[in-house]
């Protein structure tokens, strides 16, 4: 998660805590955290078999970090 989503998730957690209680909110969070792997599973990252080579940067001096 990105840092800018923290206030949104805090508000959502507070709303859920008020609506369904603390224990229910903890269960919802635990169950939803089981699905945190899905973005990687569904992305092209999974199909990478080896590290790609460094990108060529035009105009960079020879030996300069990319």
N, C-alpha and C positions, 0 to 999 in steps of 0.2 A: 504494500500500500504506500501511496505517496503521503508526504507530510501534510499536504493541503486537505486530505480527506479526514484527518483526525477530528476537527470540529464537527463535521457531519456525523461521523460515527459516534461521537460523544452525545450529540443530540438524539440520535436514534436509540442509543443505549438508555438514555434517560427516559425517553418516551416509552420504550418497552418495559423498563423497570417500573414505571408508574402504571402501565396498562396490565402487565401480566405478572409482575412481581420479580423479586431478585432471582430466585431460583429458576424461574422460567426463562428469564433473560440470559442467565448463565448457560442454560441448556441450548437456547437458540444460538448463542455465540459459539458454543462447542460444536454443535452440528454444522453450522455454516463454515467453521474453520476447517472442517474435513474436506471442503471443496476448494481450498486455496491452491491446489495443484492444477486445477483445470485450465487456467490460462496458459501454463507451460505445456500441458498435455496437448492442447489444441493448436499451439503455435508451431511455426516452422523450426523452432529451436530443437525440437525433438529429433528432427531428421538430419541434423548436423553430425557428420561422422568424424570430421577433423577440423582443426582450426583453420580458417581462411588466412591467406597471406596478407601482409600489410598493404594498405591502400597506397597507390602512387599519388603523390601530391605534386602538382605542377609548380615549378618555380622554387621548390625547396632545395637548399644546398645539399650536395651529396653527403650522406652520413648523418643528416639532421633527423631528430626523432619525428615520427609522423603524427 
